[in-house]
């Protein structure tokens, strides 16, 4: 009897914990931790649907993986290389927009980037992703909805799920807004 209980306990424990509930606001820390199963107001998409949207060009793919910053205490002259990032081909890498609290400058960059990428169409589908168990895409999708974007998709498996499915990745470069013409 005791062995049977132990086997049941082990099998339940290895099944994994239930996803955490959605917070009422933004996730402010521990960004690489289990994410909720939902994002209120957004559509959660599995890898198969993300692939279909990608092949059909049915959404703007927004990679929200944070970019490593050069450590402030790094001695002068020390060579610094941030980690290379690979993402879904054709995505725009909006690095660091998924933190819970973002600066006014980052907010302006994020808003302007979404406006440019969506062509100013608040109904254009925007698919946010990062990696599995990464809150950056959840926060970014939530923020986009608060700004009025009405077709937000969240791909919680991110590049981990994409790569696991054998789908292609490409080298990512942080998105740069197009230069604005000088006012006359």
Backbone as CSV, one residue per row, in Angstrom:
resi,resn,N_x,N_y,N_z,CA_x,CA_y,CA_z,C_x,C_y,C_z
1,UNK,0.829,-1.197,0.000,0.000,0.000,0.000,0.864,1.248,0.000
2,UNK,1.893,1.302,0.851,2.762,2.469,0.922,3.473,2.720,-0.401
3,UNK,3.910,1.659,-1.098,4.593,1.815,-2.384,3.646,2.388,-3.431
4,UNK,2.386,1.961,-3.411,1.404,2.471,-4.381,1.167,3.964,-4.175
5,UNK,1.075,4.390,-2.918,0.880,5.810,-2.623,2.093,6.608,-3.102
6,UNK,3.291,6.077,-2.880,4.502,6.767,-3.305,4.551,6.911,-4.824
7,UNK,4.151,5.866,-5.563,4.142,5.924,-7.025,3.150,6.974,-7.504
8,UNK,1.958,7.015,-6.911,0.953,8.011,-7.285,1.469,9.410,-6.983
9,UNK,2.077,9.602,-5.832,2.598,10.917,-5.460,3.686,11.359,-6.431
10,UNK,4.568,10.444,-6.825,5.621,10.793,-7.769,5.050,11.144,-9.132
11,UNK,4.048,10.390,-9.596,3.497,10.670,-10.917,2.740,11.991,-10.936
12,UNK,2.070,12.341,-9.854,1.373,13.626,-9.785,2.387,14.757,-9.740
13,UNK,3.442,14.606,-8.969,4.456,15.647,-8.858,5.184,15.890,-10.163
14,UNK,5.401,14.851,-10.979,6.125,15.037,-12.225,5.237,15.570,-13.335
15,UNK,3.931,15.617,-13.121,3.029,16.128,-14.150,3.167,17.633,-14.305
16,UNK,3.770,18.291,-13.341,3.959,19.737,-13.424,2.877,20.468,-12.667
17,UNK,3.231,21.612,-12.192,2.289,22.440,-11.443,1.366,23.166,-12.409
18,UNK,0.219,23.541,-11.901,-0.725,24.322,-12.700,-0.108,25.684,-12.988
19,UNK,-0.432,26.262,-14.151,0.115,27.593,-14.439,-0.364,28.604,-13.408
20,UNK,0.429,29.627,-13.156,0.005,30.641,-12.184,-1.171,31.446,-12.742
21,UNK,-1.936,32.073,-11.860,-3.031,32.927,-12.342,-2.460,34.212,-12.946
22,UNK,-3.280,34.867,-13.744,-2.866,36.157,-14.301,-2.780,37.187,-13.184
23,UNK,-1.728,37.981,-13.155,-1.701,39.079,-12.185,-2.636,40.189,-12.670
24,UNK,-3.040,41.058,-11.774,-3.929,42.150,-12.180,-3.164,43.216,-12.961
25,UNK,-1.883,43.345,-12.686,-1.057,44.322,-13.400,0.025,43.609,-14.178
26,UNK,1.141,44.276,-14.333,2.271,43.691,-15.041,3.109,42.842,-14.099
27,UNK,3.772,41.846,-14.653,4.747,41.066,-13.902,5.983,41.954,-13.766
28,UNK,6.428,42.163,-12.533,7.489,43.137,-12.269,8.861,42.523,-11.972
29,UNK,8.927,41.206,-11.826,10.210,40.571,-11.539,10.122,39.101,-11.916
30,UNK,11.223,38.389,-11.771,11.266,36.955,-12.052,10.643,36.666,-13.421
31,UNK,11.159,37.337,-14.444,10.579,37.275,-15.784,10.731,35.920,-16.463
32,UNK,11.693,35.113,-16.037,11.845,33.759,-16.581,11.296,32.781,-15.558
33,UNK,9.982,32.684,-15.525,9.280,31.785,-14.614,7.977,31.373,-15.291
34,UNK,7.310,30.348,-14.767,6.065,29.904,-15.398,5.078,31.059,-15.599
35,UNK,4.445,31.048,-16.757,3.482,32.084,-17.133,2.062,31.535,-17.036
36,UNK,1.072,32.422,-16.989,-0.318,31.960,-16.974,-0.662,31.255,-18.289
37,UNK,-1.768,30.564,-18.302,-2.247,29.920,-19.527,-2.993,30.916,-20.404
38,UNK,-3.300,32.085,-19.859,-4.120,33.064,-20.567,-3.519,34.458,-20.471
39,UNK,-3.995,35.322,-21.349,-3.735,36.758,-21.294,-5.071,37.398,-21.643
40,UNK,-5.765,37.904,-20.637,-7.121,38.434,-20.820,-7.169,39.435,-21.967
41,UNK,-8.073,39.188,-22.905,-8.256,40.063,-24.055,-7.451,39.644,-25.269
42,UNK,-6.499,38.746,-25.088,-5.664,38.270,-26.196,-6.041,36.830,-26.527
43,UNK,-5.626,36.407,-27.700,-5.808,35.010,-28.089,-4.470,34.308,-27.920
44,UNK,-4.468,33.222,-27.161,-3.258,32.438,-26.943,-3.149,31.438,-28.091
45,UNK,-1.990,31.409,-28.753,-1.832,30.525,-29.905,-0.747,29.482,-29.652
46,UNK,-1.027,28.230,-30.028,-0.011,27.182,-29.946,0.920,27.271,-31.163
47,UNK,1.960,26.482,-31.167,2.946,26.511,-32.244,2.314,26.297,-33.614
48,UNK,1.390,25.360,-33.728,0.781,25.060,-35.030,0.086,26.293,-35.604
49,UNK,-0.628,27.029,-34.770,-1.313,28.229,-35.246,-0.320,29.347,-35.533
50,UNK,0.706,29.474,-34.699,1.739,30.486,-34.955,2.405,30.211,-36.302
51,UNK,2.683,28.947,-36.590,3.297,28.598,-37.876,2.371,28.965,-39.034
52,UNK,1.092,28.669,-38.906,0.132,29.002,-39.967,0.099,30.515,-40.194
53,UNK,0.031,31.277,-39.115,0.022,32.739,-39.227,1.303,33.250,-39.883
54,UNK,2.421,32.647,-39.546,3.709,33.038,-40.117,3.743,32.738,-41.613
55,UNK,3.347,31.526,-41.991,3.359,31.140,-43.412,2.397,31.997,-44.234
56,UNK,1.237,32.318,-43.652,0.220,33.118,-44.359,0.453,34.623,-44.223
57,UNK,1.493,35.001,-43.478,1.744,36.425,-43.181,0.489,37.071,-42.586
58,UNK,-0.119,36.310,-41.661,-1.377,36.729,-41.060,-1.244,37.563,-39.801
59,UNK,-0.022,37.869,-39.389,0.192,38.682,-38.184,1.588,39.289,-38.239
60,UNK,1.755,40.373,-37.513,3.073,40.972,-37.304,3.693,40.226,-36.126
61,UNK,4.847,39.615,-36.323,5.515,38.861,-35.265,6.463,39.790,-34.513
62,UNK,6.241,39.896,-33.201,7.023,40.794,-32.353,7.769,39.975,-31.301
63,UNK,9.082,39.944,-31.423,9.962,39.247,-30.482,10.293,40.222,-29.354
64,UNK,10.005,39.820,-28.131,10.201,40.711,-26.980,11.340,40.268,-26.059
65,UNK,12.174,39.366,-26.537,13.300,38.900,-25.722,14.159,40.089,-25.300
66,UNK,14.486,40.200,-24.011,15.339,41.318,-23.597,16.752,41.165,-24.163
67,UNK,17.414,42.277,-24.318,18.789,42.284,-24.806,19.704,42.555,-23.625
68,UNK,20.758,41.752,-23.536,21.726,41.963,-22.461,22.355,43.340,-22.595
69,UNK,22.576,43.980,-21.470,23.211,45.293,-21.440,24.647,45.141,-20.945
70,UNK,25.520,45.964,-21.465,26.916,45.953,-21.018,26.942,46.272,-19.523
71,UNK,27.582,45.425,-18.713,27.650,45.697,-17.276,28.332,47.038,-17.000
72,UNK,27.750,47.813,-16.099,28.279,49.151,-15.788,29.664,49.096,-15.154
73,UNK,29.959,47.999,-14.441,31.245,47.909,-13.752,32.317,47.196,-14.586
74,UNK,32.057,46.989,-15.869,33.039,46.354,-16.738,34.207,47.320,-16.952
75,UNK,35.442,46.877,-16.716,36.592,47.780,-16.866,36.680,48.349,-18.286
76,UNK,37.115,49.603,-18.403,37.281,50.212,-19.730,38.204,49.355,-20.595
77,UNK,37.895,49.286,-21.867,38.715,48.512,-22.791,38.339,47.045,-22.868
78,UNK,37.474,46.582,-21.968,37.046,45.191,-21.999,36.070,45.002,-23.157
79,UNK,36.298,43.975,-23.940,35.410,43.689,-25.066,34.094,43.138,-24.521
80,UNK,32.992,43.690,-25.014,31.658,43.238,-24.593,30.894,42.753,-25.823
81,UNK,30.379,41.566,-25.731,29.525,41.027,-26.789,28.261,40.495,-26.131
82,UNK,27.118,41.015,-26.557,25.889,40.463,-26.008,25.590,39.139,-26.715
83,UNK,24.731,38.351,-26.092,24.404,37.034,-26.626,23.648,37.180,-27.941
84,UNK,24.004,36.350,-28.925,23.241,36.405,-30.168,21.811,35.900,-29.928
85,UNK,20.890,36.421,-30.683,19.480,36.034,-30.576,19.030,35.514,-31.932
86,UNK,18.339,34.393,-31.924,17.680,33.885,-33.119,16.190,33.936,-32.863
87,UNK,15.441,34.288,-33.904,13.992,34.356,-33.736,13.273,33.895,-34.999
88,UNK,11.949,33.926,-34.945,11.116,33.522,-36.072,11.443,34.446,-37.251
89,UNK,11.747,33.893,-38.423,12.081,34.737,-39.575,11.003,35.785,-39.864
90,UNK,11.476,36.999,-40.141,10.563,38.093,-40.449,10.039,38.844,-39.242
91,UNK,10.414,38.407,-38.052,9.971,39.080,-36.823,10.700,40.401,-36.641
92,UNK,10.127,41.245,-35.822,10.786,42.474,-35.388,11.134,42.308,-33.914
93,UNK,12.422,42.463,-33.592,12.888,42.281,-32.218,12.818,43.614,-31.488
94,UNK,11.799,43.750,-30.655,11.638,44.940,-29.814,12.177,44.596,-28.430
95,UNK,13.492,44.606,-28.330,14.166,44.202,-27.095,13.799,45.126,-25.942
96,UNK,13.579,44.526,-24.794,13.386,45.225,-23.514,12.046,45.936,-23.353
97,UNK,11.096,45.719,-24.259,9.790,46.377,-24.112,8.859,45.608,-23.183
98,UNK,9.240,44.415,-22.766,8.355,43.582,-21.971,8.557,43.640,-20.470
99,UNK,9.434,44.504,-20.013,9.574,44.637,-18.564,8.287,45.208,-17.988
100,UNK,8.036,44.941,-16.720,6.820,45.435,-16.078,6.757,46.939,-16.022
101,UNK,7.871,47.565,-15.711,7.956,49.020,-15.706,8.956,49.443,-16.763
102,UNK,8.528,50.291,-17.690,9.462,50.752,-18.716,9.518,52.281,-18.698
103,UNK,10.660,52.802,-19.077,10.889,54.251,-19.065,10.018,54.948,-20.107
104,UNK,9.930,56.256,-19.988,9.191,57.050,-20.975,9.818,56.876,-22.359
105,UNK,11.139,56.816,-22.408,11.832,56.625,-23.687,11.491,55.261,-24.295
106,UNK,11.494,54.207,-23.474,11.161,52.869,-23.966,9.687,52.804,-24.366
107,UNK,8.824,53.471,-23.611,7.402,53.514,-23.959,7.219,54.153,-25.332
108,UNK,7.897,55.269,-25.574,7.795,55.951,-26.873,8.309,55.050,-27.996
109,UNK,9.438,54.380,-27.762,9.992,53.453,-28.755,8.996,52.336,-29.054
110,UNK,8.406,51.753,-28.009,7.462,50.649,-28.178,6.219,51.125,-28.933
111,UNK,5.636,52.235,-28.503,4.436,52.773,-29.171,4.719,53.083,-30.646
112,UNK,5.820,53.787,-30.895,6.163,54.158,-32.269,6.451,52.925,-33.122
113,UNK,7.123,51.941,-32.542,7.421,50.708,-33.274,6.139,49.978,-33.646
114,UNK,5.217,49.838,-32.697,3.949,49.163,-33.000,3.158,49.928,-34.052
115,UNK,3.147,51.246,-33.951,2.424,52.054,-34.943,3.019,51.842,-36.336
116,UNK,4.339,51.804,-36.420,5.003,51.596,-37.708,4.758,50.185,-38.225
117,UNK,4.972,49.190,-37.376,4.829,47.796,-37.799,3.396,47.445,-38.185
118,UNK,2.430,48.065,-37.540,1.017,47.786,-37.839,0.487,48.675,-38.956
119,UNK,1.304,49.595,-39.437,0.836,50.542,-40.439,-0.227,51.470,-39.888
120,UNK,-0.216,51.648,-38.560,-1.204,52.508,-37.908,-2.570,51.864,-37.761
121,UNK,-2.671,50.581,-38.084,-3.947,49.853,-38.019,-4.067,49.147,-36.668
122,UNK,-4.909,49.681,-35.795,-5.079,49.118,-34.446,-5.758,47.746,-34.464
123,UNK,-6.260,47.315,-35.628,-6.900,45.998,-35.732,-5.977,44.964,-36.376
124,UNK,-4.793,45.376,-36.788,-3.869,44.427,-37.413,-3.375,43.438,-36.365
125,UNK,-3.408,42.136,-36.666,-2.954,41.142,-35.689,-1.473,41.312,-35.337
126,UNK,-1.208,41.351,-34.036,0.154,41.449,-33.508,0.409,40.217,-32.658
127,UNK,1.417,39.429,-33.006,1.743,38.218,-32.258,3.011,38.473,-31.450
128,UNK,2.873,38.396,-30.126,3.986,38.640,-29.206,4.545,37.315,-28.701
129,UNK,5.871,37.210,-28.692,6.518,36.008,-28.172,7.897,36.353,-27.633
130,UNK,8.449,35.393,-26.907,9.791,35.507,-26.339,10.367,34.095,-26.339
131,UNK,10.398,33.484,-25.189,10.762,32.081,-25.010,9.707,31.464,-24.109
132,UNK,9.778,30.164,-23.916,8.859,29.522,-22.978,9.152,30.059,-21.577
133,UNK,8.117,30.179,-20.768,8.262,30.681,-19.397,8.961,32.040,-19.369
134,UNK,8.507,32.930,-20.223,9.067,34.285,-20.312,7.918,35.287,-20.278
135,UNK,7.924,36.125,-19.269,6.854,37.107,-19.070,6.970,38.323,-19.978
136,UNK,8.067,38.491,-20.672,8.255,39.677,-21.513,7.150,39.800,-22.557
137,UNK,6.819,38.697,-23.214,5.779,38.756,-24.250,4.401,38.954,-23.629
138,UNK,4.177,38.389,-22.457,2.888,38.565,-21.765,2.706,40.043,-21.416
139,UNK,3.715,40.647,-20.810,3.642,42.071,-20.454,3.463,42.943,-21.696
140,UNK,4.223,42.654,-22.758,4.146,43.471,-23.977,2.764,43.368,-24.615
141,UNK,2.209,42.160,-24.661,0.863,41.996,-25.217,-0.178,42.736,-24.397
142,UNK,-0.057,42.657,-23.087,-0.981,43.368,-22.194,-0.898,44.875,-22.439
143,UNK,0.311,45.379,-22.561,0.511,46.815,-22.778,-0.083,47.243,-24.129
144,UNK,0.130,46.442,-25.163,-0.417,46.774,-26.488,-1.943,46.860,-26.436
145,UNK,-2.573,45.948,-25.709,-4.040,46.001,-25.585,-4.475,47.257,-24.840
146,UNK,-3.735,47.628,-23.806,-4.078,48.844,-23.062,-3.969,50.086,-23.945
147,UNK,-3.119,50.029,-24.953,-2.967,51.146,-25.885,-4.001,51.115,-27.005
148,UNK,-4.861,50.097,-27.005,-5.947,50.056,-27.980,-5.798,49.064,-29.111
149,UNK,-4.730,48.289,-29.149,-4.607,47.265,-30.189,-5.622,46.171,-29.893
150,UNK,-6.395,45.812,-30.925,-7.552,44.953,-30.693,-7.372,43.501,-31.118
151,UNK,-6.284,43.176,-31.802,-6.076,41.783,-32.212,-4.690,41.339,-31.759
152,UNK,-4.570,41.139,-30.455,-3.299,40.733,-29.857,-3.292,39.219,-29.687
153,UNK,-2.212,38.622,-30.158,-2.007,37.180,-30.039,-0.777,36.966,-29.164
154,UNK,-0.855,35.968,-28.316,0.279,35.661,-27.446,0.716,34.233,-27.713
155,UNK,1.983,34.062,-28.031,2.571,32.753,-28.311,3.521,32.408,-27.163
156,UNK,2.991,31.785,-26.096,3.804,31.563,-24.893,4.952,30.571,-25.063
157,UNK,4.891,29.690,-26.059,5.987,28.735,-26.259,7.214,29.417,-26.866
158,UNK,7.000,30.511,-27.569,8.082,31.305,-28.131,9.069,30.513,-28.969
159,UNK,10.291,31.020,-29.035,11.292,30.371,-29.882,11.641,28.970,-29.395
160,UNK,11.419,28.674,-28.122,11.666,27.311,-27.636,10.712,26.331,-28.318
161,UNK,9.424,26.666,-28.354,8.434,25.811,-29.007,8.633,25.758,-30.510
162,UNK,8.994,26.895,-31.088,9.228,26.994,-32.528,10.384,26.072,-32.941
163,UNK,11.484,26.172,-32.221,12.656,25.348,-32.526,12.362,23.870,-32.286
164,UNK,11.649,23.565,-31.214,11.302,22.172,-30.896,10.476,21.549,-32.020
165,UNK,9.660,22.358,-32.698,8.836,21.867,-33.809,9.636,21.748,-35.108
166,UNK,10.922,22.078,-35.061,11.768,21.966,-36.242,11.583,23.097,-37.237
167,UNK,11.042,24.211,-36.779,10.799,25.359,-37.651,12.034,26.251,-37.707
168,UNK,12.195,27.006,-38.791,13.420,27.796,-38.957,13.501,29.001,-38.031
169,UNK,14.720,29.348,-37.708,15.028,30.567,-36.954,16.036,31.362,-37.767
170,UNK,16.106,32.659,-37.512,17.105,33.493,-38.169,17.750,34.404,-37.135
171,UNK,18.941,34.893,-37.473,19.653,35.820,-36.586,18.815,37.083,-36.428
172,UNK,18.682,37.517,-35.194,17.879,38.705,-34.893,18.772,39.912,-34.671
173,UNK,18.286,41.050,-35.090,18.901,42.345,-34.800,17.813,43.215,-34.193
174,UNK,18.124,43.995,-33.163,17.093,44.859,-32.576,16.465,45.774,-33.631
175,UNK,15.158,45.938,-33.530,14.401,46.768,-34.465,14.773,48.232,-34.285
176,UNK,15.005,48.880,-35.402,15.279,50.318,-35.393,14.150,51.001,-36.153
177,UNK,13.588,52.004,-35.542,12.542,52.773,-36.209,13.124,53.468,-37.435
178,UNK,12.340,53.543,-38.513,12.819,54.290,-39.673,13.063,55.752,-39.291
179,UNK,14.038,56.353,-39.927,14.337,57.769,-39.661,13.150,58.622,-40.088
180,UNK,12.860,59.611,-39.290,11.771,60.537,-39.629,12.337,61.663,-40.483
181,UNK,11.571,62.083,-41.485,12.062,63.201,-42.295,12.156,64.468,-41.450
182,UNK,13.161,65.270,-41.742,13.327,66.539,-41.014,12.155,67.453,-41.346
183,UNK,11.608,68.090,-40.339,10.484,69.004,-40.581,11.006,70.254,-41.277
184,UNK,10.188,70.769,-42.158,10.628,71.920,-42.959,10.009,73.188,-42.500
